[in-house]
Amino acid sequence: MYNKPRIYFITGGGTGGHIYPAIAVADYIREHERDAKIYYIGNPENLEYRIAEQKGYEFLPVNVHGMPRKFSIGMIKWLWDLTVACCKSLIYLKKYTPDAIFGTGGYVSAPMLLAAKYSKKAPYMMHDCDAQPGLVTRKLAPGAKAVSLSFECAKKYIKNDNCHINGNPIREAFKTLTKAEARNYLGLDNKTTLCIMGGSQGAKTINYAAVEILKTLSRDYNMQIIFQTGRKNYDNTIARLKEVYPTFADDRNLTIKPYFDDMVTVLKASDIAVSRAGSLSISELCASSIASILIPYPFAAADHQRKNAQFMVNQNAALYLEDSETSPTMLLEKITELIKNPDLLENLQKNARFMAKPDATEIIARELQNLG
C-alpha cells in the first residue's frame, strides 16, 4: 500500500471517551495496514495504559494530568509537568519520526499534539466526541490537517476548513454481534434487559438510586439487569444491596460487576440503559439500538454531558434525568415508563439506531492514513 512501513502515533486518555475511539482507529489501521507500526502515547497511571497493553500496542509514557480549575501552587506544578511532557513528546517525534498522529482531545493528548504543532515534525488529526468540543481540541484544531467531530452542532467551535462530522469511532463488534449472540454469551434469557452504568469509574448518584430498586425491577417486572458499579463504588454498592435485598446473590436476573471489559456484548444484549451522557457512551448506545435514560455528570468540563444528552432528547432518542433529581423513585418511574409503553420504547430504539454511524471508524482511519 505504501513504499515503506508507516508509523502512527495514537494519543488520548484519562477516560473511556478518549481512549476507546483512539483504540478503535488504531485497531482498524493494524488490521488493514499490517506492516504499520503503531505507538500509543498516554499517561501510564491511567486506564489507557492497561488497555493499550492488552491490545499489544507499544506504549510511550507522558506524565500529564488535568489542568487545575483555579490558580494555585498546583497550577505551577501542572505547567511544569506539561512542559516536561511536551519535551518528552518532542524526543519521541525525533526518535520514531511518525508519518501521522491521531489525537482524541483531552489533557492526555495535549503534549504530543502541542509538540507536533510547533515542531512541524509530523501532521496530526484530531477527533472530538462531544457536542461542545473540549479546550484542547478548540485550541489545537487550527493546526490540524483534519478534524473529525461527532456532532454537527460542534462544528461552530472549530476553526479548521477540513472539518467533518463522522460520528465516533466504535469497535467493529458493534456492527457484527447480534442480540441473541450477546445474550447467549452472557448466559442471559431472551427477555427485557436493562443495563445500568456510570462509566468506568462508576457514578455514586446512579448507583445509590439503582441499588434501591433492583429488587422491584427483578421481582415485579421480571427484568434482567446488568449493573456496572465502577471499581471505586463496588464495595459500598454491594454493602447497601445486602441491606435492602439480602438474597440478591440468588437472583438470576442480576449481574453485578465493578467493570466489564467487554461492554460491546453487554450493550448488544440490552434493551434499555441508564447511563451518563459521555459522547462515546451515546454512540455505543445508538449502535446497539438501545433506549437510554441519560443522566449527565453535572461537573463535566464545559457542561458537555448535558449538551450531549439534550441533543439526544431533541432527536427523540433518549429520556433525560438530572443528576440532582435521580432518586430511587424518579429512576424507577423513568424505567417503568419504558416498560409500560412499548411504543415509546420501540420509538426511542428506532431513533437511536437511525443516529448510529457504523462506518465512522473506517472513515476516520482512512482520513488519518491519507494525512502524510
C-alpha positions as a Markdown table, in Angstrom:
| # | Residue | x | y | z |
|---|---|---|---|---|
| 1 | Met | 0.0 | 0.0 | 0.0 |
| 2 | Tyr | 2.9 | 2.3 | 0.8 |
| 3 | Asn | 6.5 | 2.4 | -0.2 |
| 4 | Lys | 7.7 | 1.8 | 3.3 |
| 5 | Pro | 6.0 | 0.7 | 6.6 |
| 6 | Arg | 4.3 | 3.7 | 8.1 |
| 7 | Ile | 4.5 | 4.8 | 11.7 |
| 8 | Tyr | 1.5 | 6.2 | 13.6 |
| 9 | Phe | 1.2 | 7.9 | 17.0 |
| 10 | Ile | -2.2 | 7.5 | 18.7 |
| 11 | Thr | -2.8 | 9.6 | 21.8 |
| 12 | Gly | -5.7 | 10.2 | 24.1 |
| 13 | Gly | -6.6 | 9.0 | 27.6 |
| 14 | Gly | -8.0 | 9.7 | 31.1 |
| 15 | Thr | -11.5 | 8.3 | 30.4 |
| 16 | Gly | -13.0 | 5.7 | 28.1 |
| 17 | Gly | -14.5 | 8.5 | 25.9 |
| 18 | His | -11.0 | 9.5 | 24.9 |
| 19 | Ile | -9.4 | 6.0 | 24.9 |
| 20 | Tyr | -11.8 | 3.7 | 23.1 |
| 21 | Pro | -12.2 | 5.9 | 19.9 |
| 22 | Ala | -8.4 | 6.1 | 19.7 |
| 23 | Ile | -8.1 | 2.3 | 20.1 |
| 24 | Ala | -10.8 | 1.7 | 17.5 |
| 25 | Val | -8.9 | 3.7 | 14.9 |
| 26 | Ala | -5.6 | 2.0 | 15.9 |
| 27 | Asp | -7.2 | -1.4 | 15.6 |
| 28 | Tyr | -8.6 | -0.6 | 12.1 |
| 29 | Ile | -5.2 | 0.5 | 10.9 |
| 30 | Arg | -3.5 | -2.5 | 12.3 |
| 31 | Glu | -6.0 | -4.8 | 10.6 |
| 32 | His | -5.9 | -3.1 | 7.2 |
| 33 | Glu | -2.2 | -1.9 | 7.1 |
| 34 | Arg | -0.5 | -4.9 | 8.6 |
| 35 | Asp | 3.1 | -3.6 | 8.3 |
| 36 | Ala | 2.3 | -0.3 | 10.0 |
| 37 | Lys | 4.0 | 0.4 | 13.4 |
| 38 | Ile | 1.6 | 1.9 | 15.9 |
| 39 | Tyr | 2.6 | 3.6 | 19.2 |
| 40 | Tyr | 0.2 | 4.7 | 21.9 |
| 41 | Ile | 1.1 | 7.8 | 23.8 |
| 42 | Gly | -0.6 | 8.3 | 27.2 |
| 43 | Asn | -0.3 | 8.5 | 31.0 |
| 44 | Pro | 0.9 | 5.2 | 32.4 |
| 45 | Glu | -1.1 | 5.9 | 35.6 |
| 46 | Asn | -4.4 | 5.9 | 33.6 |
| 47 | Leu | -6.7 | 3.4 | 32.1 |
| 48 | Glu | -5.2 | 3.8 | 28.6 |
| 49 | Tyr | -2.0 | 2.1 | 29.7 |
| 50 | Arg | -3.9 | -1.1 | 30.7 |
| 51 | Ile | -6.0 | -1.1 | 27.5 |
| 52 | Ala | -3.1 | -0.4 | 25.1 |
| 53 | Glu | -1.0 | -3.1 | 26.8 |
| 54 | Gln | -3.9 | -5.6 | 26.5 |
| 55 | Lys | -4.2 | -4.7 | 22.8 |
| 56 | Gly | -0.4 | -5.2 | 22.3 |
| 57 | Tyr | 0.4 | -1.6 | 21.4 |
| 58 | Glu | 3.8 | -0.2 | 22.4 |
| 59 | Phe | 3.2 | 2.4 | 25.0 |
| 60 | Leu | 5.1 | 5.7 | 25.2 |
| 61 | Pro | 4.5 | 7.4 | 28.5 |
| 62 | Val | 3.9 | 11.1 | 29.2 |
| 63 | Asn | 3.1 | 12.1 | 32.8 |
| 64 | Val | 0.5 | 14.7 | 32.4 |
| 65 | His | -2.7 | 15.4 | 34.4 |
| 66 | Gly | -5.8 | 17.5 | 34.2 |
| 67 | Met | -5.4 | 21.3 | 34.5 |
| 68 | Pro | -6.4 | 22.7 | 37.9 |
| 69 | Arg | -9.6 | 24.7 | 37.7 |
| 70 | Lys | -8.2 | 27.5 | 39.9 |
| 71 | Phe | -4.9 | 29.2 | 40.0 |
| 72 | Ser | -2.8 | 27.8 | 42.9 |
| 73 | Ile | 0.6 | 26.1 | 43.6 |
| 74 | Gly | -0.9 | 23.1 | 41.8 |
| 75 | Met | -1.2 | 25.2 | 38.6 |
| 76 | Ile | 2.6 | 25.8 | 38.7 |
| 77 | Lys | 3.3 | 22.1 | 39.1 |
| 78 | Trp | 0.8 | 21.3 | 36.3 |
| 79 | Leu | 2.6 | 23.8 | 33.9 |
| 80 | Trp | 5.9 | 22.2 | 34.8 |
| 81 | Asp | 4.6 | 18.7 | 34.2 |
| 82 | Leu | 3.1 | 19.8 | 30.9 |
| 83 | Thr | 6.4 | 21.3 | 29.8 |
| 84 | Val | 8.3 | 18.1 | 30.6 |
| 85 | Ala | 5.7 | 16.1 | 28.8 |
| 86 | Cys | 5.9 | 18.3 | 25.7 |
| 87 | Cys | 9.7 | 17.9 | 25.7 |
| 88 | Lys | 9.4 | 14.2 | 26.1 |
| 89 | Ser | 6.9 | 14.2 | 23.1 |
| 90 | Leu | 9.5 | 16.1 | 21.0 |
| 91 | Ile | 12.0 | 13.4 | 21.8 |
| 92 | Tyr | 9.5 | 10.7 | 20.7 |
| 93 | Leu | 8.9 | 12.6 | 17.5 |
| 94 | Lys | 12.6 | 12.8 | 16.7 |
| 95 | Lys | 13.3 | 9.2 | 17.6 |
| 96 | Tyr | 10.3 | 7.5 | 15.8 |
| 97 | Thr | 9.5 | 10.0 | 13.1 |
| 98 | Pro | 5.8 | 9.2 | 12.8 |
| 99 | Asp | 4.0 | 9.7 | 9.4 |
| 100 | Ala | 0.8 | 10.8 | 11.1 |
| 101 | Ile | -0.6 | 11.5 | 14.6 |
| 102 | Phe | -4.2 | 10.9 | 15.8 |
| 103 | Gly | -5.4 | 12.6 | 19.0 |
| 104 | Thr | -8.8 | 12.4 | 20.6 |
| 105 | Gly | -8.6 | 15.6 | 22.7 |
| 106 | Gly | -8.3 | 15.9 | 26.4 |
| 107 | Tyr | -5.3 | 16.7 | 28.5 |
| 108 | Val | -3.5 | 13.4 | 27.8 |
| 109 | Ser | -3.3 | 14.2 | 24.1 |
| 110 | Ala | -2.1 | 17.8 | 24.6 |
| 111 | Pro | 1.7 | 17.3 | 25.0 |
| 112 | Met | 2.1 | 15.3 | 21.8 |
| 113 | Leu | -0.3 | 17.5 | 19.7 |
| 114 | Leu | 1.5 | 20.6 | 21.0 |
| 115 | Ala | 4.9 | 19.2 | 20.1 |
| 116 | Ala | 3.6 | 18.2 | 16.7 |
| 117 | Lys | 2.1 | 21.6 | 16.0 |
| 118 | Tyr | 5.1 | 23.7 | 16.9 |
| 119 | Ser | 7.8 | 21.4 | 15.7 |
| 120 | Lys | 6.0 | 20.6 | 12.4 |
| 121 | Lys | 7.7 | 17.2 | 12.5 |
| 122 | Ala | 4.5 | 15.3 | 11.7 |
| 123 | Pro | 0.9 | 16.1 | 10.6 |
| 124 | Tyr | -1.8 | 15.5 | 13.1 |
| 125 | Met | -5.5 | 14.8 | 13.0 |
| 126 | Met | -7.9 | 15.4 | 15.9 |
| 127 | His | -11.3 | 13.8 | 16.8 |
| 128 | Asp | -13.6 | 15.3 | 19.4 |
| 129 | Cys | -16.6 | 13.3 | 20.7 |
| 130 | Asp | -18.7 | 16.0 | 22.3 |
| 131 | Ala | -21.5 | 18.4 | 21.3 |
| 132 | Gln | -19.2 | 21.1 | 22.6 |
| 133 | Pro | -15.5 | 20.3 | 21.9 |
| 134 | Gly | -13.0 | 20.4 | 24.7 |
| 135 | Leu | -10.4 | 23.1 | 25.3 |
| 136 | Val | -7.5 | 21.1 | 23.8 |
| 137 | Thr | -9.5 | 20.5 | 20.6 |
| 138 | Arg | -10.6 | 24.1 | 20.2 |
| 139 | Lys | -7.1 | 25.4 | 20.7 |
| 140 | Leu | -5.2 | 22.9 | 18.6 |
| 141 | Ala | -7.7 | 22.3 | 15.8 |
| 142 | Pro | -6.4 | 25.3 | 13.7 |
| 143 | Gly | -3.0 | 23.4 | 13.3 |
| 144 | Ala | -4.5 | 20.1 | 12.4 |
| 145 | Lys | -4.5 | 18.6 | 8.9 |
| 146 | Ala | -8.0 | 17.3 | 9.6 |
| 147 | Val | -10.6 | 17.5 | 12.4 |
| 148 | Ser | -13.3 | 14.8 | 12.9 |
| 149 | Leu | -16.4 | 15.6 | 15.1 |
| 150 | Ser | -19.3 | 13.5 | 16.3 |
| 151 | Phe | -22.0 | 16.3 | 16.4 |
| 152 | Glu | -23.0 | 18.8 | 13.7 |
| 153 | Cys | -23.5 | 21.4 | 16.4 |
| 154 | Ala | -19.8 | 21.1 | 17.4 |
| 155 | Lys | -18.6 | 22.5 | 14.1 |
| 156 | Lys | -19.2 | 26.1 | 15.1 |
| 157 | Tyr | -16.5 | 25.9 | 17.7 |
| 158 | Ile | -13.8 | 24.6 | 15.3 |
| 159 | Lys | -11.5 | 26.8 | 13.2 |
| 160 | Asn | -10.4 | 24.4 | 10.5 |
| 161 | Asp | -11.7 | 24.2 | 7.0 |
| 162 | Asn | -11.0 | 20.4 | 6.8 |
| 163 | Cys | -13.6 | 19.5 | 9.4 |
| 164 | His | -16.0 | 16.6 | 9.0 |
| 165 | Ile | -19.0 | 15.2 | 11.0 |
| 166 | Asn | -18.1 | 11.5 | 11.1 |
| 167 | Gly | -19.6 | 10.2 | 14.4 |
| 168 | Asn | -17.5 | 8.4 | 17.0 |
| 169 | Pro | -15.1 | 5.5 | 16.1 |
| 170 | Ile | -16.5 | 2.4 | 17.8 |
| 171 | Arg | -15.4 | -1.2 | 17.9 |
| 172 | Glu | -16.2 | -3.4 | 15.0 |
| 173 | Ala | -18.1 | -5.9 | 17.1 |
| 174 | Phe | -21.0 | -3.3 | 17.4 |
| 175 | Lys | -21.6 | -3.9 | 13.7 |
| 176 | Thr | -21.4 | -7.7 | 13.7 |
| 177 | Leu | -22.7 | -9.1 | 17.1 |
| 178 | Thr | -26.4 | -9.9 | 17.4 |
| 179 | Lys | -28.6 | -9.5 | 20.4 |
| 180 | Ala | -29.2 | -13.3 | 20.6 |
| 181 | Glu | -25.4 | -14.0 | 20.4 |
| 182 | Ala | -24.7 | -11.4 | 23.1 |
| 183 | Arg | -27.3 | -12.8 | 25.5 |
| 184 | Asn | -26.2 | -16.4 | 24.8 |
| 185 | Tyr | -22.6 | -15.4 | 25.6 |
| 186 | Leu | -23.6 | -13.8 | 28.9 |
| 187 | Gly | -25.9 | -16.6 | 29.8 |
| 188 | Leu | -29.0 | -14.4 | 29.8 |
| 189 | Asp | -32.6 | -15.3 | 28.9 |
| 190 | Asn | -34.4 | -13.8 | 26.0 |
| 191 | Lys | -36.4 | -11.1 | 27.9 |
| 192 | Thr | -36.2 | -7.4 | 28.6 |
| 193 | Thr | -32.7 | -6.5 | 29.7 |
| 194 | Leu | -31.6 | -3.3 | 31.5 |
| 195 | Cys | -28.0 | -2.1 | 31.6 |
| 196 | Ile | -27.1 | 0.3 | 34.4 |
| 197 | Met | -23.7 | 2.0 | 34.1 |
| 198 | Gly | -21.9 | 5.2 | 35.2 |
| 199 | Gly | -18.7 | 4.9 | 33.2 |
| 200 | Ser | -15.5 | 3.1 | 34.0 |
| 201 | Gln | -15.3 | 4.7 | 37.4 |
| 202 | Gly | -19.0 | 4.4 | 38.2 |
| 203 | Ala | -21.4 | 7.1 | 39.4 |
| 204 | Lys | -22.5 | 7.4 | 43.0 |
| 205 | Thr | -25.8 | 9.1 | 42.2 |
| 206 | Ile | -26.8 | 6.4 | 39.7 |
| 207 | Asn | -25.6 | 3.6 | 42.0 |
| 208 | Tyr | -27.5 | 4.9 | 45.0 |
| 209 | Ala | -30.8 | 5.2 | 43.1 |
| 210 | Ala | -30.4 | 1.9 | 41.3 |
| 211 | Val | -29.5 | -0.3 | 44.2 |
| 212 | Glu | -32.7 | 0.6 | 46.0 |
| 213 | Ile | -34.9 | -0.6 | 43.1 |
| 214 | Leu | -33.1 | -3.7 | 41.8 |
| 215 | Lys | -35.4 | -6.0 | 43.8 |
| 216 | Thr | -38.5 | -4.3 | 42.4 |
| 217 | Leu | -37.3 | -4.4 | 38.8 |
| 218 | Ser | -36.4 | -8.1 | 39.1 |
| 219 | Arg | -39.3 | -9.4 | 41.1 |
| 220 | Asp | -42.2 | -7.2 | 39.9 |
| 221 | Tyr | -41.2 | -6.6 | 36.3 |
| 222 | Asn | -39.0 | -9.7 | 35.7 |
| 223 | Met | -36.2 | -7.7 | 34.1 |
| 224 | Gln | -32.7 | -8.8 | 33.7 |
| 225 | Ile | -30.3 | -6.2 | 35.0 |
| 226 | Ile | -26.6 | -5.8 | 34.1 |
| 227 | Phe | -25.1 | -3.4 | 36.6 |
| 228 | Gln | -21.7 | -1.9 | 36.3 |
| 229 | Thr | -21.0 | -0.1 | 39.6 |
| 230 | Gly | -17.5 | 1.2 | 38.8 |
| 231 | Arg | -14.4 | 0.0 | 40.7 |
| 232 | Lys | -14.4 | 2.8 | 43.2 |
| 233 | Asn | -18.0 | 2.2 | 44.2 |
| 234 | Tyr | -18.4 | -1.5 | 44.1 |
| 235 | Asp | -17.9 | -2.4 | 47.7 |
| 236 | Asn | -20.2 | 0.3 | 49.0 |
| 237 | Thr | -22.9 | -0.6 | 46.5 |
| 238 | Ile | -22.7 | -4.3 | 47.4 |
| 239 | Ala | -22.8 | -3.4 | 51.1 |
| 240 | Arg | -26.0 | -1.4 | 50.7 |
| 241 | Leu | -27.6 | -4.1 | 48.4 |
| 242 | Lys | -27.1 | -6.7 | 51.2 |
| 243 | Glu | -29.1 | -4.4 | 53.5 |
| 244 | Val | -32.0 | -3.8 | 51.1 |
| 245 | Tyr | -32.1 | -7.1 | 49.3 |
| 246 | Pro | -30.3 | -9.8 | 51.4 |
| 247 | Thr | -30.9 | -12.6 | 48.9 |
| 248 | Phe | -29.7 | -10.7 | 45.8 |
| 249 | Ala | -26.9 | -13.2 | 45.2 |
| 250 | Asp | -29.5 | -15.9 | 44.4 |
| 251 | Asp | -31.4 | -13.7 | 41.9 |
| 252 | Arg | -30.7 | -14.9 | 38.4 |
| 253 | Asn | -31.9 | -11.7 | 36.9 |
| 254 | Leu | -29.0 | -9.7 | 38.4 |
| 255 | Thr | -25.4 | -9.5 | 37.0 |
| 256 | Ile | -23.3 | -7.0 | 39.0 |
| 257 | Lys | -19.7 | -6.3 | 38.5 |
| 258 | Pro | -17.4 | -3.3 | 39.2 |
| 259 | Tyr | -16.3 | -3.2 | 35.5 |
| 260 | Phe | -17.0 | -5.1 | 32.3 |
| 261 | Asp | -14.0 | -5.3 | 29.9 |
| 262 | Asp | -16.4 | -6.4 | 27.1 |
| 263 | Met | -19.0 | -3.6 | 27.1 |
| 264 | Val | -19.9 | -4.4 | 23.5 |
| 265 | Thr | -21.5 | -7.7 | 24.5 |
| 266 | Val | -23.2 | -6.1 | 27.5 |
| 267 | Leu | -24.8 | -3.3 | 25.4 |
| 268 | Lys | -25.7 | -5.5 | 22.5 |
| 269 | Ala | -27.6 | -7.7 | 25.0 |
| 270 | Ser | -29.6 | -4.8 | 26.4 |
| 271 | Asp | -32.9 | -3.1 | 25.5 |
| 272 | Ile | -32.7 | -0.2 | 28.0 |
| 273 | Ala | -29.8 | 1.6 | 29.6 |
| 274 | Val | -29.3 | 4.0 | 32.4 |
| 275 | Ser | -26.1 | 5.9 | 31.6 |
| 276 | Arg | -24.1 | 9.1 | 31.9 |
| 277 | Ala | -24.0 | 11.2 | 28.8 |
| 278 | Gly | -20.5 | 10.9 | 27.5 |
| 279 | Ser | -20.4 | 11.0 | 23.8 |
| 280 | Leu | -18.8 | 7.6 | 23.3 |
| 281 | Ser | -21.4 | 6.0 | 25.5 |
| 282 | Ile | -24.1 | 7.7 | 23.5 |
| 283 | Ser | -22.5 | 6.4 | 20.2 |
| 284 | Glu | -22.3 | 2.9 | 21.6 |
| 285 | Leu | -25.9 | 3.1 | 22.8 |
| 286 | Cys | -27.0 | 4.2 | 19.4 |
| 287 | Ala | -25.0 | 1.4 | 17.7 |
| 288 | Ser | -26.8 | -1.1 | 20.0 |
| 289 | Ser | -30.3 | 0.3 | 19.3 |
| 290 | Ile | -30.9 | 1.0 | 23.0 |
| 291 | Ala | -33.5 | 3.2 | 24.6 |
| 292 | Ser | -31.5 | 5.2 | 27.1 |
| 293 | Ile | -32.2 | 7.2 | 30.2 |
| 294 | Leu | -29.3 | 9.8 | 30.2 |
| 295 | Ile | -28.2 | 11.3 | 33.5 |
| 296 | Pro | -25.4 | 13.8 | 32.7 |
| 297 | Tyr | -22.5 | 14.2 | 35.0 |
| 298 | Pro | -23.1 | 17.7 | 36.4 |
| 299 | Phe | -19.4 | 18.6 | 36.8 |
| 300 | Ala | -18.2 | 17.7 | 33.3 |
| 301 | Ala | -16.0 | 20.2 | 31.6 |
| 302 | Ala | -18.0 | 22.9 | 29.8 |
| 303 | Asp | -21.1 | 21.0 | 30.9 |
| 304 | His | -20.6 | 18.9 | 27.7 |
| 305 | Gln | -22.6 | 15.9 | 29.0 |
| 306 | Arg | -25.7 | 17.9 | 29.5 |
| 307 | Lys | -25.4 | 19.2 | 25.9 |
| 308 | Asn | -24.8 | 15.7 | 24.6 |
| 309 | Ala | -27.9 | 14.4 | 26.4 |
| 310 | Gln | -30.1 | 17.3 | 25.3 |
| 311 | Phe | -29.1 | 16.7 | 21.7 |
| 312 | Met | -30.3 | 13.1 | 22.1 |
| 313 | Val | -33.6 | 14.2 | 23.7 |
| 314 | Asn | -34.1 | 16.6 | 20.8 |
| 315 | Gln | -33.8 | 13.7 | 18.4 |
| 316 | Asn | -36.4 | 11.7 | 20.4 |
| 317 | Ala | -33.7 | 9.1 | 21.0 |
| 318 | Ala | -33.5 | 9.2 | 24.8 |
| 319 | Leu | -35.1 | 10.2 | 28.1 |
| 320 | Tyr | -33.4 | 12.7 | 30.4 |
| 321 | Leu | -32.9 | 12.9 | 34.1 |
| 322 | Glu | -30.9 | 15.5 | 36.0 |
| 323 | Asp | -28.3 | 14.1 | 38.4 |
| 324 | Ser | -29.9 | 16.2 | 41.3 |
| 325 | Glu | -33.3 | 14.6 | 40.5 |
| 326 | Thr | -32.0 | 11.0 | 40.4 |
| 327 | Ser | -33.7 | 9.4 | 43.4 |
| 328 | Pro | -34.9 | 5.8 | 43.5 |
| 329 | Thr | -38.4 | 6.9 | 42.9 |
| 330 | Met | -37.6 | 9.0 | 39.9 |
| 331 | Leu | -35.3 | 6.4 | 38.3 |
| 332 | Leu | -37.9 | 3.7 | 38.8 |
| 333 | Glu | -40.5 | 6.0 | 37.2 |
| 334 | Lys | -38.4 | 6.5 | 34.1 |
| 335 | Ile | -37.6 | 2.8 | 33.7 |
| 336 | Thr | -41.2 | 1.7 | 34.1 |
| 337 | Glu | -42.3 | 4.4 | 31.7 |
| 338 | Leu | -40.5 | 2.5 | 29.1 |
| 339 | Ile | -41.6 | -0.9 | 30.3 |
| 340 | Lys | -45.3 | 0.1 | 30.3 |
| 341 | Asn | -45.2 | 1.9 | 27.0 |
| 342 | Pro | -43.8 | -0.5 | 24.3 |
| 343 | Asp | -44.4 | 2.1 | 21.5 |
| 344 | Leu | -42.2 | 4.7 | 23.3 |
| 345 | Leu | -39.6 | 2.0 | 23.9 |
| 346 | Glu | -39.6 | 1.0 | 20.3 |
| 347 | Asn | -39.5 | 4.6 | 19.1 |
| 348 | Leu | -36.5 | 5.5 | 21.2 |
| 349 | Gln | -34.7 | 2.4 | 20.0 |
| 350 | Lys | -35.5 | 3.1 | 16.4 |
| 351 | Asn | -34.3 | 6.8 | 16.6 |
| 352 | Ala | -31.1 | 5.8 | 18.4 |
| 353 | Arg | -30.4 | 3.2 | 15.6 |
| 354 | Phe | -31.0 | 5.9 | 13.0 |
| 355 | Met | -28.4 | 8.1 | 14.6 |
| 356 | Ala | -25.7 | 5.5 | 14.7 |
| 357 | Lys | -22.8 | 5.9 | 12.3 |
| 358 | Pro | -21.4 | 2.4 | 12.0 |
| 359 | Asp | -18.8 | 3.4 | 9.4 |
| 360 | Ala | -17.2 | 6.2 | 11.4 |
| 361 | Thr | -14.1 | 4.2 | 12.4 |
| 362 | Glu | -13.3 | 3.3 | 8.8 |
| 363 | Ile | -13.9 | 6.9 | 7.5 |
| 364 | Ile | -11.7 | 8.4 | 10.3 |
| 365 | Ala | -8.9 | 5.8 | 9.9 |
| 366 | Arg | -8.7 | 6.3 | 6.2 |
| 367 | Glu | -8.5 | 10.0 | 6.6 |
| 368 | Leu | -5.6 | 9.5 | 9.0 |
| 369 | Gln | -3.9 | 7.2 | 6.6 |
| 370 | Asn | -4.0 | 9.9 | 3.9 |
| 371 | Leu | -2.5 | 12.6 | 6.1 |
| 372 | Gly | 1.1 | 12.0 | 5.3 |
